[in-house]
C-alpha cells in the first residue's frame, strides 16, 4: 500500500517507549503520597548510613569534656550549642554523631540481613516449588522448623554461644547479629517463592519454553523468578523494619554492637537511667527507630500496591 | 548406564543412517500409548496410535475435545506432564531417531531446533515479563550458537517474515503490547526460529477470531512451504483441516479411527464418526433448519475401556458386532485410506 509511507497528520511517528512492568509499577508508586514519603525517609536514612560518619561533627566516641564541664558536669541539652546541635550525653559525646553512627549500624543490619534472607530463601523456595514432591516436603519441613524457633531466643543463644569466637567478634560483634537475624527471617521469602513457583510452573509459557528446549535451570532463573519477584521485593522491604527492630532490641539488652560504638538500641539503653532528667538521650534514638520503621513500612506498602497486577488502574 | 556425549552422538548418527535409508517419512509414530495414572484409574488418553508424516507434508489431526489430539502432540516431544502422564509404549521415529529412546538432554536439544511448537493460546504462551525479542532469540541462542548481533538480525528477519511491521522497533516490547493475532505471529516466529523440520501446531487459531484465523493459517501455510517444514496440524475444525492439510487423521477416544487424503476424508468418509463431524459443520446452503447439528452424547471416559468400538454408544448404525469386538484400522477402496469400522469393512452392513 502506498499510503503506508505517508504519515497521517496528527499521528505521532516517533518510536514509542517500551513500557515494562517496572515502569508501570513505578508510575503507580509515584502517585502514592505515603509511599513517596516513605521513599524519601529511606533515602535520607541510607544517605545518613553511608555518609553519616563523614558528615558527623564529632567522631562518635570522642568526649567533649570542656562542653559538659561548662554546663556544670551535666549533659548538654539539644539546640543550645552549635558544636553539639542535638546535645551530648553525660560523658560529653555528641548525640548527633552517635545517631548518625547508629544509622550506619541500622542500615547495614537492614540490608545485610535481607541479603542473607534472599541468599537462603530464594534458592530454597525455588527448589521446593520447582521440584515439588518429596524435595518440597523435606524443604518445607525445614522451613517449618525454622519458623517455629522463638526468634529472639534463638538469636540470643547464637550470640552467647559464639560470642568468644572469631566469628562472634567479627565486625565488632555485628556480623553475628546479621547472620542470626537472617537465619530466623528467610522463611517468609522461601515460602513466598515456593508458592509463586508452584503456580507459575503450571503456566503455558513454561510449557512453551520447554517446547523450544530451554533448560530447567534457565526456565526457573529467566522465566519464573522475574515473575515471582514482585512479592519478594515487598516482603524484603517490609522485612527491613523487623530487622532494624530486632537489632535495636538486641542492642538494648547488650547483644551485638559493643561500646563505644553506638546503635540506636544501645543509645536507648544508655539513656534510660536518666529518662526523667535528660529525656533527649532516649527520645532522640527512639524517634530515629520509629521514623525508619515507618519509612520502610510505608514504602513497602506502596510497593505492594504498585506491584500487584490486580490493582492495575485502580488508583 | 550413562553415555558420554560422543557415544550418544555416534549412536544417534548410526541410528539415523541405518533407518534413514529405510524410511521415506520424516516422522513415524508406531503403537504410541500415553496413559495418565489418576486416582480413579488409568486413563488411556492415547492408545496404540500409529501414523506417518512425510517431509514437508501437512497432516491434520482432527476430533472432538478430549480425544487425545493434544496429548499425542505432547507425547511426540515428550512434554506430557509426568506425573500423572506417562508414555507407556510405542516408538516415535523422527528423521531416523527414536525420540522415546533419546536422553533427556538430547530431547531438549531437539525441541525448538528440529521440532517447533505453536500453542493454542498466544495470550498465555508468552512470558509477560520478558520482551518479544528475548523470547524469540531464546531458541536461537539455545540451539544455533549465533552471536548476539547475529541473533538479533535473525529475530528481526523472522518478525518481518511473520508480518510484524517495524520489527526492529518492537524487539523490546512486551507481549501485552501486542494483539492476540500479533502474539500468535510471534509464536510462529519462535516456532520457525531455528528452521525446524517439523512444526506441531496445536489448535493454533482456536483463541483467535475468524478473520485473524484466516491470516494466521495462511501464514503457517506460506511459511511452511517456504521453509519446507512439515506440519502436524491439530484442530477440531474440519474446515481448517480441509483447507490446510494433505492428509487427515480422525481421532476418537485415544484412537485413530480413520485416515486418508483430505479429499477422501471429506468426500467418501467410511466411519460414522467422521460423518458426524462433517454433518456438524454449519452450512450456509442448508435452509431446512437453523439449528446446529451435533453428534449426540459425549466421548467415553477412557478408564477400563471395553473391547468394543469406542464410538458404538453414539453410533446410529451400531450392531452387536460393534459391541463385541473393537474393529481394526482396515484399508478401504482408495490407497492410503483406512477406517476403523465393522459396518463399512468388507462384509459390513453399510455399502
Interface residues (C-beta under 8 A of the other chain):
Chain A: X15 X16 X18 X19 X20 X21 X203 X204 X205 X207 X208 X209 X210 X211 X212 X213 X214 X215 X222 X223 X226 X227
Chain B: X77 X79 X108 X109 X110 X111 X112 X113 X116 X117 X119 X121 X124 X125 X126 X127 X128 X129 X130 X131 X138 X139 X142 X143 X169 X172 X173 X174 X177 X187 X190 X193
